Amino acid sequence: MPSVLLRPTADAARELARAVIGDLGNRWLHTAAVAARAEQLAAAVPPVDREILIASAWLHDIGYGELARATGFHPLDGARLLDRHGWPIRISSLVANHSGACFVAAVHGLEAEMAHYPDEASPTSDALTFADQTVGSRGEPLAIDDRIADMLHRHGPGSPNALVAHVRTPHIRAIADRVRARLGAVR
């Protein structure tokens, strides 16, 4: 029986991520780099949310792991795995909604399933998306537009990601602007 985490930690998140996707090569490299990027962005979120940001960064792609795979939509599959392991709904929701997942979920017809995971649209969710969208698929640093172009190239022109790029791309760019403004305000 999974244990319930009353206070999620980045260390616990890293260990769960390692257990679920640690053997996935580039996916693990990307995940570790996103977590490192989240640590760099911690000043953009309230102090009380810094551990949550880093934990959600470690967990954002666990839905790619075989243990999580159910719908084939990794944000939702990852959130459901976290639910089964007793993680707080806030962490599950951050994972479910990272990087504009709601737009892609609509193409998959998963809006009802995603409704269980509220999108908080907060500095913390913004920082998670910014961290994910500034790290490439092999863990390399990338500019937002380069990351989007790489993702569209990897997934292909007829993919759900491509079908919603016209709304998702401006959404991600607006998030990036907000994160940069927050970082500028604390310097």
TIRO-2110 file (N, C-alpha, C; in Angstrom, 1 decimal):
// TIRO-2110
0.9, -1.2, 0.0, N, 1, A
0.0, 0.0, 0.0, CA, 1, A
0.9, 1.2, 0.0, C, 1, A
0.6, 2.2, -0.9, N, 2, A
1.4, 3.4, -1.0, CA, 2, A
1.3, 4.2, 0.3, C, 2, A
2.4, 4.9, 0.6, N, 3, A
2.3, 5.8, 1.8, CA, 3, A
1.9, 7.1, 1.4, C, 3, A
1.2, 7.8, 2.3, N, 4, A
0.7, 9.2, 2.0, CA, 4, A
1.8, 10.2, 2.5, C, 4, A
2.2, 11.0, 1.6, N, 5, A
3.2, 12.0, 1.9, CA, 5, A
2.5, 13.3, 2.4, C, 5, A
2.7, 13.6, 3.7, N, 6, A
2.1, 14.8, 4.2, CA, 6, A
2.9, 16.1, 3.7, C, 6, A
4.2, 15.9, 3.6, N, 7, A
5.0, 17.0, 3.1, CA, 7, A
5.9, 16.5, 2.1, C, 7, A
5.6, 16.8, 0.8, N, 8, A
6.4, 16.2, -0.3, CA, 8, A
7.8, 16.9, -0.3, C, 8, A
8.8, 16.1, -0.6, N, 9, A
10.1, 16.7, -0.6, CA, 9, A
10.7, 16.4, -2.0, C, 9, A
11.7, 17.3, -2.4, N, 10, A
12.4, 17.1, -3.6, CA, 10, A
13.2, 15.8, -3.6, C, 10, A
13.7, 15.4, -2.5, N, 11, A
14.4, 14.1, -2.4, CA, 11, A
13.5, 12.9, -2.7, C, 11, A
12.3, 12.9, -2.1, N, 12, A
11.3, 11.8, -2.3, CA, 12, A
10.9, 11.8, -3.8, C, 12, A
10.7, 13.0, -4.4, N, 13, A
10.3, 13.1, -5.8, CA, 13, A
11.4, 12.6, -6.7, C, 13, A
12.7, 12.9, -6.4, N, 14, A
13.8, 12.4, -7.2, CA, 14, A
13.8, 10.9, -7.1, C, 14, A
13.7, 10.3, -6.0, N, 15, A
13.7, 8.9, -5.8, CA, 15, A
12.6, 8.2, -6.6, C, 15, A
11.4, 8.8, -6.5, N, 16, A
10.3, 8.2, -7.2, CA, 16, A
10.5, 8.3, -8.7, C, 16, A
11.0, 9.5, -9.2, N, 17, A
11.3, 9.6, -10.6, CA, 17, A
12.3, 8.7, -11.1, C, 17, A
13.4, 8.5, -10.2, N, 18, A
14.4, 7.5, -10.6, CA, 18, A
13.9, 6.1, -10.7, C, 18, A
13.0, 5.8, -9.8, N, 19, A
12.4, 4.4, -9.9, CA, 19, A
11.5, 4.2, -11.1, C, 19, A
10.8, 5.3, -11.6, N, 20, A
9.9, 5.1, -12.6, CA, 20, A
10.5, 5.4, -14.0, C, 20, A
11.4, 6.4, -14.1, N, 21, A
11.9, 6.7, -15.4, CA, 21, A
13.4, 6.8, -15.5, C, 21, A
14.1, 6.4, -14.4, N, 22, A
15.5, 6.4, -14.3, CA, 22, A
16.3, 5.7, -15.4, C, 22, A
15.6, 4.7, -16.0, N, 23, A
16.3, 3.9, -17.0, CA, 23, A
15.9, 4.3, -18.4, C, 23, A
15.3, 5.5, -18.6, N, 24, A
14.8, 5.9, -19.9, CA, 24, A
15.7, 6.9, -20.6, C, 24, A
17.0, 6.8, -20.3, N, 25, A
18.0, 7.6, -21.0, CA, 25, A
17.8, 9.1, -21.1, C, 25, A
17.5, 9.5, -22.3, N, 26, A
17.3, 10.9, -22.5, CA, 26, A
16.2, 11.5, -21.7, C, 26, A
15.1, 10.7, -21.4, N, 27, A
14.0, 11.2, -20.6, CA, 27, A
14.6, 11.6, -19.2, C, 27, A
15.4, 10.7, -18.7, N, 28, A
16.0, 10.9, -17.3, CA, 28, A
16.9, 12.2, -17.4, C, 28, A
17.7, 12.3, -18.4, N, 29, A
18.6, 13.5, -18.6, CA, 29, A
17.8, 14.7, -18.6, C, 29, A
16.7, 14.7, -19.4, N, 30, A
15.8, 15.9, -19.4, CA, 30, A
15.2, 16.2, -18.1, C, 30, A
14.7, 15.2, -17.4, N, 31, A
14.1, 15.4, -16.1, CA, 31, A
15.1, 15.9, -15.1, C, 31, A
16.3, 15.4, -15.0, N, 32, A
17.3, 15.9, -14.0, CA, 32, A
17.7, 17.3, -14.4, C, 32, A
17.7, 17.7, -15.6, N, 33, A
18.1, 19.1, -16.0, CA, 33, A
16.9, 20.0, -15.7, C, 33, A
15.7, 19.6, -15.9, N, 34, A
14.5, 20.4, -15.5, CA, 34, A
14.5, 20.7, -14.0, C, 34, A
14.8, 19.6, -13.2, N, 35, A
14.9, 19.8, -11.8, CA, 35, A
16.0, 20.8, -11.4, C, 35, A
17.1, 20.7, -12.1, N, 36, A
18.2, 21.7, -11.8, CA, 36, A
17.8, 23.1, -12.2, C, 36, A
17.1, 23.2, -13.3, N, 37, A
16.6, 24.5, -13.8, CA, 37, A
15.6, 25.0, -12.8, C, 37, A
14.7, 24.2, -12.3, N, 38, A
13.8, 24.6, -11.3, CA, 38, A
14.5, 25.2, -10.0, C, 38, A
15.5, 24.6, -9.6, N, 39, A
16.3, 25.1, -8.5, CA, 39, A
16.8, 26.5, -8.8, C, 39, A
17.2, 26.8, -10.0, N, 40, A
17.7, 28.1, -10.4, CA, 40, A
16.6, 29.1, -10.4, C, 40, A
15.4, 28.6, -10.7, N, 41, A
14.2, 29.5, -10.8, CA, 41, A
13.5, 29.7, -9.4, C, 41, A
14.0, 29.1, -8.4, N, 42, A
13.3, 29.1, -7.1, CA, 42, A
12.9, 30.6, -6.6, C, 42, A
13.7, 31.5, -7.0, N, 43, A
13.5, 32.9, -6.6, CA, 43, A
12.2, 33.5, -7.2, C, 43, A
11.7, 32.8, -8.2, N, 44, A
10.5, 33.3, -8.9, CA, 44, A
9.2, 32.8, -8.3, C, 44, A
9.3, 32.0, -7.2, N, 45, A
8.1, 31.5, -6.5, CA, 45, A
8.2, 31.9, -5.1, C, 45, A
7.1, 31.9, -4.4, N, 46, A
7.1, 32.2, -2.9, CA, 46, A
7.9, 31.2, -2.2, C, 46, A
8.6, 31.6, -1.2, N, 47, A
9.5, 30.7, -0.5, CA, 47, A
8.8, 29.4, 0.0, C, 47, A
7.6, 29.4, 0.4, N, 48, A
6.9, 28.3, 0.8, CA, 48, A
6.7, 27.3, -0.3, C, 48, A
6.8, 27.7, -1.6, N, 49, A
6.5, 26.8, -2.7, CA, 49, A
7.8, 26.3, -3.4, C, 49, A
9.0, 26.7, -2.9, N, 50, A
10.2, 26.3, -3.6, CA, 50, A
10.4, 24.8, -3.6, C, 50, A
10.2, 24.1, -2.5, N, 51, A
10.3, 22.6, -2.5, CA, 51, A
9.3, 22.0, -3.4, C, 51, A
8.1, 22.5, -3.4, N, 52, A
7.0, 22.0, -4.3, CA, 52, A
7.4, 22.2, -5.8, C, 52, A
8.0, 23.3, -6.1, N, 53, A
8.5, 23.5, -7.5, CA, 53, A
9.5, 22.4, -7.9, C, 53, A
10.5, 22.2, -7.0, N, 54, A
11.6, 21.3, -7.4, CA, 54, A
11.0, 19.9, -7.4, C, 54, A
10.2, 19.5, -6.4, N, 55, A
9.5, 18.2, -6.4, CA, 55, A
8.7, 18.0, -7.7, C, 55, A
7.9, 18.9, -8.1, N, 56, A
7.1, 18.7, -9.3, CA, 56, A
8.0, 18.7, -10.6, C, 56, A
9.1, 19.4, -10.5, N, 57, A
10.1, 19.3, -11.7, CA, 57, A
10.6, 17.9, -11.8, C, 57, A
11.0, 17.3, -10.7, N, 58, A
11.5, 15.9, -10.7, CA, 58, A
10.4, 14.9, -11.3, C, 58, A
9.1, 15.2, -11.0, N, 59, A
8.0, 14.3, -11.3, CA, 59, A
7.3, 14.6, -12.6, C, 59, A
7.6, 15.7, -13.2, N, 60, A
6.8, 16.2, -14.3, CA, 60, A
6.6, 15.2, -15.5, C, 60, A
7.6, 14.4, -15.7, N, 61, A
7.5, 13.4, -16.8, CA, 61, A
7.4, 12.0, -16.4, C, 61, A
7.1, 11.7, -15.2, N, 62, A
7.0, 10.3, -14.8, CA, 62, A
5.9, 9.5, -15.5, C, 62, A
5.0, 10.2, -16.1, N, 63, A
4.0, 9.5, -16.9, CA, 63, A
4.5, 8.8, -18.1, C, 63, A
5.7, 9.0, -18.5, N, 64, A
6.3, 8.3, -19.6, CA, 64, A
6.8, 6.9, -19.2, C, 64, A
6.9, 6.6, -17.9, N, 65, A
7.3, 5.3, -17.4, CA, 65, A
6.3, 4.3, -17.6, C, 65, A
6.8, 3.1, -17.8, N, 66, A
5.9, 1.9, -18.0, CA, 66, A
4.9, 1.7, -16.8, C, 66, A
5.4, 2.0, -15.6, N, 67, A
4.6, 1.8, -14.4, CA, 67, A
3.4, 2.8, -14.4, C, 67, A
3.5, 3.9, -15.1, N, 68, A
2.5, 5.0, -15.1, CA, 68, A
1.6, 4.9, -16.3, C, 68, A
2.0, 4.3, -17.4, N, 69, A
1.3, 4.4, -18.6, CA, 69, A
0.0, 3.8, -18.6, C, 69, A
-1.1, 4.6, -18.9, N, 70, A
-2.4, 4.1, -19.0, CA, 70, A
-3.2, 4.7, -20.2, C, 70, A
-3.2, 6.0, -20.2, N, 71, A
-3.9, 6.7, -21.3, CA, 71, A
-3.0, 7.0, -22.5, C, 71, A
-1.7, 7.0, -22.3, N, 72, A
-0.7, 7.4, -23.3, CA, 72, A
-0.5, 8.9, -23.3, C, 72, A
-1.1, 9.6, -22.4, N, 73, A
-0.9, 11.1, -22.3, CA, 73, A
-0.1, 11.3, -21.0, C, 73, A
1.1, 11.5, -21.1, N, 74, A
2.0, 11.5, -20.0, CA, 74, A
1.7, 12.4, -18.8, C, 74, A
1.2, 13.6, -19.0, N, 75, A
0.9, 14.5, -17.9, CA, 75, A
-0.2, 13.8, -17.0, C, 75, A
-1.3, 13.3, -17.6, N, 76, A
-2.3, 12.7, -16.9, CA, 76, A
-1.9, 11.4, -16.3, C, 76, A
-1.2, 10.6, -17.0, N, 77, A
-0.7, 9.3, -16.5, CA, 77, A
0.2, 9.5, -15.3, C, 77, A
1.1, 10.5, -15.3, N, 78, A
2.0, 10.9, -14.2, CA, 78, A
1.2, 11.3, -13.0, C, 78, A
0.2, 12.2, -13.2, N, 79, A
-0.6, 12.6, -12.1, CA, 79, A
-1.4, 11.5, -11.4, C, 79, A
-1.9, 10.6, -12.2, N, 80, A
-2.6, 9.4, -11.6, CA, 80, A
-1.7, 8.5, -10.9, C, 80, A
-0.4, 8.3, -11.3, N, 81, A
0.5, 7.6, -10.6, CA, 81, A
0.8, 8.2, -9.2, C, 81, A
1.0, 9.5, -9.3, N, 82, A
1.2, 10.2, -8.0, CA, 82, A
0.0, 10.1, -7.1, C, 82, A
-1.2, 10.1, -7.6, N, 83, A
-2.4, 9.8, -6.7, CA, 83, A
-2.3, 8.5, -6.1, C, 83, A
-1.9, 7.5, -6.9, N, 84, A
-1.8, 6.1, -6.3, CA, 84, A
-0.7, 6.0, -5.3, C, 84, A
0.3, 6.8, -5.3, N, 85, A
1.4, 6.8, -4.4, CA, 85, A
1.1, 7.8, -3.2, C, 85, A
0.0, 8.4, -3.1, N, 86, A
-0.4, 9.3, -2.0, CA, 86, A
0.2, 10.7, -2.0, C, 86, A
0.7, 11.1, -3.2, N, 87, A
1.2, 12.5, -3.3, CA, 87, A
0.0, 13.5, -3.2, C, 87, A
0.3, 14.7, -2.7, N, 88, A
-0.8, 15.7, -2.6, CA, 88, A
-1.3, 16.1, -3.9, C, 88, A
-2.6, 16.4, -4.0, N, 89, A
-3.3, 16.8, -5.2, CA, 89, A
-2.6, 18.0, -5.9, C, 89, A
-2.0, 18.8, -5.1, N, 90, A
-1.3, 20.0, -5.7, CA, 90, A
-0.2, 19.6, -6.6, C, 90, A
0.6, 18.6, -6.1, N, 91, A
1.7, 18.1, -6.9, CA, 91, A
1.2, 17.4, -8.2, C, 91, A
0.2, 16.5, -8.0, N, 92, A
-0.4, 15.8, -9.1, CA, 92, A
-0.9, 16.8, -10.1, C, 92, A
-1.6, 17.9, -9.7, N, 93, A
-2.1, 18.9, -10.6, CA, 93, A
-1.0, 19.7, -11.3, C, 93, A
0.1, 20.0, -10.6, N, 94, A
1.2, 20.6, -11.3, CA, 94, A
1.7, 19.7, -12.4, C, 94, A
1.9, 18.5, -12.1, N, 95, A
2.3, 17.5, -13.1, CA, 95, A
1.3, 17.4, -14.3, C, 95, A
0.1, 17.3, -14.0, N, 96, A
-1.0, 17.1, -15.0, CA, 96, A
-1.0, 18.3, -15.9, C, 96, A
-0.8, 19.5, -15.4, N, 97, A
-1.0, 20.7, -16.2, CA, 97, A
0.3, 21.4, -16.7, C, 97, A
1.4, 20.7, -16.5, N, 98, A
2.7, 21.4, -16.9, CA, 98, A
2.7, 21.6, -18.4, C, 98, A
3.3, 22.8, -18.8, N, 99, A
3.6, 23.1, -20.2, CA, 99, A
2.4, 23.1, -21.1, C, 99, A
1.3, 23.6, -20.6, N, 100, A
0.1, 23.8, -21.4, CA, 100, A
-0.6, 22.4, -21.8, C, 100, A
-0.5, 21.5, -20.9, N, 101, A
-1.0, 20.1, -21.2, CA, 101, A
-2.5, 20.2, -21.5, C, 101, A
-3.2, 21.1, -20.9, N, 102, A
-4.7, 21.2, -21.2, CA, 102, A
-5.0, 21.3, -22.6, C, 102, A
-4.2, 22.0, -23.4, N, 103, A
-4.5, 22.1, -24.8, CA, 103, A
-4.3, 20.8, -25.6, C, 103, A
-3.3, 20.0, -25.2, N, 104, A
-3.1, 18.7, -25.9, CA, 104, A
-4.1, 17.7, -25.3, C, 104, A
-4.5, 17.8, -24.1, N, 105, A
-5.5, 16.9, -23.5, CA, 105, A
-6.8, 17.0, -24.3, C, 105, A
-7.2, 18.3, -24.7, N, 106, A
-8.4, 18.5, -25.4, CA, 106, A
-8.4, 17.7, -26.8, C, 106, A
-7.3, 17.6, -27.4, N, 107, A
-7.2, 16.9, -28.7, CA, 107, A
-7.4, 15.4, -28.4, C, 107, A
-6.9, 14.9, -27.3, N, 108, A
-7.0, 13.5, -26.9, CA, 108, A
-8.4, 13.2, -26.4, C, 108, A
-9.2, 14.2, -26.1, N, 109, A
-10.6, 14.0, -25.6, CA, 109, A
-10.5, 13.6, -24.1, C, 109, A
-9.5, 14.2, -23.4, N, 110, A
-9.3, 13.9, -22.0, CA, 110, A
-9.7, 15.0, -21.0, C, 110, A
-10.5, 16.0, -21.5, N, 111, A
-10.8, 17.1, -20.6, CA, 111, A
-11.5, 16.7, -19.3, C, 111, A
-12.4, 15.7, -19.4, N, 112, A
-13.1, 15.2, -18.2, CA, 112, A
-12.1, 14.7, -17.2, C, 112, A
-11.1, 13.9, -17.6, N, 113, A
-10.1, 13.3, -16.8, CA, 113, A
-9.2, 14.4, -16.2, C, 113, A
-8.9, 15.4, -17.0, N, 114, A
-8.0, 16.4, -16.5, CA, 114, A
-8.7, 17.4, -15.5, C, 114, A
-10.0, 17.4, -15.6, N, 115, A
-10.8, 18.3, -14.6, CA, 115, A
-10.5, 17.9, -13.2, C, 115, A
-10.1, 16.7, -12.9, N, 116, A
-9.8, 16.3, -11.5, CA, 116, A
-8.5, 17.0, -11.0, C, 116, A
-7.8, 17.6, -11.9, N, 117, A
-6.5, 18.3, -11.6, CA, 117, A
-6.5, 19.7, -11.9, C, 117, A
-6.9, 20.6, -11.0, N, 118, A
-7.0, 22.0, -11.2, CA, 118, A
-5.7, 22.6, -11.6, C, 118, A
-5.8, 23.5, -12.6, N, 119, A
-4.6, 24.3, -13.1, CA, 119, A
-4.6, 25.5, -12.2, C, 119, A
-3.6, 25.6, -11.4, N, 120, A
-3.5, 26.7, -10.4, CA, 120, A
-3.0, 28.0, -11.1, C, 120, A
-2.5, 28.0, -12.2, N, 121, A
-2.0, 29.2, -12.9, CA, 121, A
-1.3, 30.2, -12.0, C, 121, A
-0.3, 29.7, -11.4, N, 122, A
0.4, 30.5, -10.3, CA, 122, A
1.9, 30.7, -10.7, C, 122, A
2.6, 31.5, -9.9, N, 123, A
4.1, 31.6, -10.1, CA, 123, A
4.8, 30.2, -10.1, C, 123, A
4.3, 29.3, -9.3, N, 124, A
4.9, 27.9, -9.2, CA, 124, A
4.6, 27.1, -10.5, C, 124, A
3.4, 27.1, -11.0, N, 125, A
3.1, 26.4, -12.2, CA, 125, A
3.8, 27.1, -13.4, C, 125, A
3.9, 28.4, -13.4, N, 126, A
4.7, 29.1, -14.4, CA, 126, A
6.1, 28.7, -14.4, C, 126, A
6.7, 28.6, -13.2, N, 127, A
8.2, 28.3, -13.1, CA, 127, A
8.4, 26.8, -13.6, C, 127, A
7.5, 25.9, -13.3, N, 128, A
7.6, 24.5, -13.7, CA, 128, A
7.6, 24.5, -15.2, C, 128, A
6.7, 25.2, -15.8, N, 129, A
6.6, 25.2, -17.3, CA, 129, A
7.8, 25.8, -17.9, C, 129, A
8.3, 26.9, -17.3, N, 130, A
9.5, 27.6, -17.8, CA, 130, A
10.7, 26.7, -17.7, C, 130, A
10.8, 26.0, -16.6, N, 131, A
11.9, 25.0, -16.5, CA, 131, A
11.9, 23.9, -17.6, C, 131, A
10.7, 23.4, -17.8, N, 132, A
10.5, 22.3, -18.8, CA, 132, A
10.8, 22.8, -20.2, C, 132, A
10.3, 24.0, -20.4, N, 133, A
10.4, 24.6, -21.8, CA, 133, A
11.8, 25.3, -22.1, C, 133, A
12.7, 25.2, -21.2, N, 134, A
14.0, 25.8, -21.4, CA, 134, A
15.1, 24.7, -21.3, C, 134, A
14.7, 23.4, -21.3, N, 135, A
15.6, 22.3, -21.3, CA, 135, A
15.1, 21.3, -22.5, C, 135, A
16.1, 21.0, -23.3, N, 136, A
15.8, 20.1, -24.4, CA, 136, A
15.6, 18.6, -24.0, C, 136, A
15.3, 17.8, -25.0, N, 137, A
14.9, 16.4, -24.8, CA, 137, A
16.1, 15.6, -24.3, C, 137, A
17.3, 16.1, -24.4, N, 138, A
18.5, 15.4, -23.9, CA, 138, A
19.1, 16.1, -22.7, C, 138, A
18.4, 17.0, -22.2, N, 139, A
18.9, 17.8, -21.0, CA, 139, A
19.7, 19.0, -21.3, C, 139, A
19.8, 19.4, -22.6, N, 140, A
20.5, 20.6, -22.9, CA, 140, A
19.7, 21.8, -22.8, C, 140, A
20.3, 23.0, -22.4, N, 141, A
19.6, 24.2, -22.3, CA, 141, A
19.1, 24.7, -23.7, C, 141, A
17.9, 25.1, -23.8, N, 142, A
17.3, 25.6, -25.0, CA, 142, A
16.5, 26.9, -24.8, C, 142, A
16.5, 27.8, -25.8, N, 143, A
15.6, 28.9, -25.7, CA, 143, A
14.1, 28.3, -25.9, C, 143, A
13.2, 29.1, -25.5, N, 144, A
11.8, 28.6, -25.6, CA, 144, A
11.4, 28.3, -27.0, C, 144, A
11.6, 29.2, -27.9, N, 145, A
11.2, 28.9, -29.3, CA, 145, A
12.0, 27.7, -29.9, C, 145, A
13.2, 27.5, -29.5, N, 146, A
14.0, 26.3, -30.0, CA, 146, A
13.4, 25.1, -29.4, C, 146, A
13.0, 25.1, -28.1, N, 147, A
12.4, 23.9, -27.5, CA, 147, A
11.1, 23.6, -28.2, C, 147, A
10.3, 24.6, -28.4, N, 148, A
9.0, 24.3, -29.1, CA, 148, A
9.2, 23.7, -30.5, C, 148, A
10.1, 24.3, -31.2, N, 149, A
10.4, 23.8, -32.6, CA, 149, A
10.9, 22.4, -32.5, C, 149, A
11.8, 22.1, -31.6, N, 150, A
12.3, 20.7, -31.4, CA, 150, A
11.2, 19.7, -31.1, C, 150, A
10.3, 20.1, -30.2, N, 151, A
9.2, 19.2, -29.8, CA, 151, A
8.3, 19.0, -31.0, C, 151, A
8.0, 20.0, -31.8, N, 152, A
7.1, 19.9, -32.9, CA, 152, A
7.8, 19.0, -34.0, C, 152, A
9.1, 19.1, -34.1, N, 153, A
9.8, 18.3, -35.1, CA, 153, A
9.8, 16.8, -34.7, C, 153, A
10.0, 16.6, -33.4, N, 154, A
10.1, 15.2, -32.8, CA, 154, A
8.7, 14.5, -32.9, C, 154, A
7.6, 15.3, -32.6, N, 155, A
6.3, 14.7, -32.6, CA, 155, A
5.6, 14.7, -34.0, C, 155, A
6.0, 15.6, -34.9, N, 156, A
5.5, 15.6, -36.3, CA, 156, A
4.4, 16.5, -36.5, C, 156, A
4.1, 16.9, -37.8, N, 157, A
3.2, 17.9, -38.1, CA, 157, A
1.7, 17.6, -37.8, C, 157, A
1.4, 16.3, -37.8, N, 158, A
0.0, 15.9, -37.5, CA, 158, A
-0.3, 15.5, -36.1, C, 158, A
0.7, 15.7, -35.2, N, 159, A
0.6, 15.3, -33.8, CA, 159, A
-0.4, 16.2, -33.1, C, 159, A
-0.9, 15.7, -31.9, N, 160, A
-1.7, 16.6, -31.1, CA, 160, A
-1.0, 17.9, -30.7, C, 160, A
0.3, 17.8, -30.4, N, 161, A
1.1, 19.0, -30.1, CA, 161, A
1.0, 20.0, -31.2, C, 161, A
1.2, 19.5, -32.4, N, 162, A
1.2, 20.4, -33.6, CA, 162, A
-0.2, 21.0, -33.8, C, 162, A
-1.2, 20.2, -33.6, N, 163, A
-2.6, 20.7, -33.8, CA, 163, A
-3.0, 21.9, -32.8, C, 163, A
-2.3, 21.9, -31.7, N, 164, A
-2.7, 23.0, -30.7, CA, 164, A
-1.5, 24.1, -30.6, C, 164, A
-0.5, 24.0, -31.4, N, 165, A
0.6, 24.9, -31.3, CA, 165, A
0.2, 26.3, -31.5, C, 165, A
-0.9, 26.6, -32.2, N, 166, A
-1.3, 28.0, -32.4, CA, 166, A
-1.8, 28.6, -31.1, C, 166, A
-2.3, 27.8, -30.1, N, 167, A
-2.7, 28.4, -28.8, CA, 167, A
-1.7, 28.1, -27.7, C, 167, A
-1.1, 26.9, -27.8, N, 168, A
-0.1, 26.5, -26.8, CA, 168, A
1.2, 27.4, -26.8, C, 168, A
1.7, 27.7, -28.0, N, 169, A
2.9, 28.4, -28.1, CA, 169, A
2.8, 29.8, -27.5, C, 169, A
1.7, 30.6, -27.8, N, 170, A
1.6, 31.9, -27.1, CA, 170, A
1.4, 31.8, -25.6, C, 170, A
0.7, 30.7, -25.2, N, 171, A
0.5, 30.5, -23.8, CA, 171, A
1.9, 30.3, -23.1, C, 171, A
2.7, 29.5, -23.7, N, 172, A
4.1, 29.2, -23.1, CA, 172, A
4.9, 30.5, -23.2, C, 172, A
4.9, 31.2, -24.2, N, 173, A
5.6, 32.5, -24.3, CA, 173, A
5.2, 33.5, -23.2, C, 173, A
3.9, 33.5, -23.0, N, 174, A
3.4, 34.4, -21.9, CA, 174, A
3.9, 34.0, -20.5, C, 174, A
3.9, 32.7, -20.3, N, 175, A
4.4, 32.2, -19.1, CA, 175, A
5.9, 32.6, -18.9, C, 175, A
6.7, 32.4, -20.0, N, 176, A
8.1, 32.8, -20.0, CA, 176, A
8.3, 34.3, -19.6, C, 176, A
7.4, 35.1, -20.2, N, 177, A
7.5, 36.5, -19.9, CA, 177, A
7.2, 36.8, -18.4, C, 177, A
6.2, 36.1, -17.9, N, 178, A
5.9, 36.3, -16.5, CA, 178, A
7.1, 35.9, -15.6, C, 178, A
7.7, 34.7, -15.9, N, 179, A
8.8, 34.2, -15.0, CA, 179, A
9.9, 35.2, -15.1, C, 179, A
10.3, 35.6, -16.3, N, 180, A
11.4, 36.5, -16.5, CA, 180, A
11.1, 37.8, -15.7, C, 180, A
9.9, 38.3, -15.7, N, 181, A
9.6, 39.5, -15.0, CA, 181, A
9.7, 39.3, -13.4, C, 181, A
9.3, 38.1, -13.0, N, 182, A
9.4, 37.8, -11.6, CA, 182, A
10.9, 37.7, -11.2, C, 182, A
11.7, 37.1, -12.0, N, 183, A
13.1, 37.0, -11.7, CA, 183, A
13.7, 38.4, -11.7, C, 183, A
13.3, 39.2, -12.6, N, 184, A
13.9, 40.6, -12.7, CA, 184, A
13.5, 41.4, -11.5, C, 184, A
12.3, 41.1, -10.9, N, 185, A
11.8, 41.9, -9.8, CA, 185, A
12.6, 41.5, -8.5, C, 185, A
13.2, 40.3, -8.4, N, 186, A
13.9, 39.9, -7.2, CA, 186, A
15.4, 40.1, -7.3, C, 186, A
15.8, 40.6, -8.4, N, 187, A
17.3, 40.8, -8.5, CA, 187, A
17.7, 42.2, -8.0, C, 187, A
END
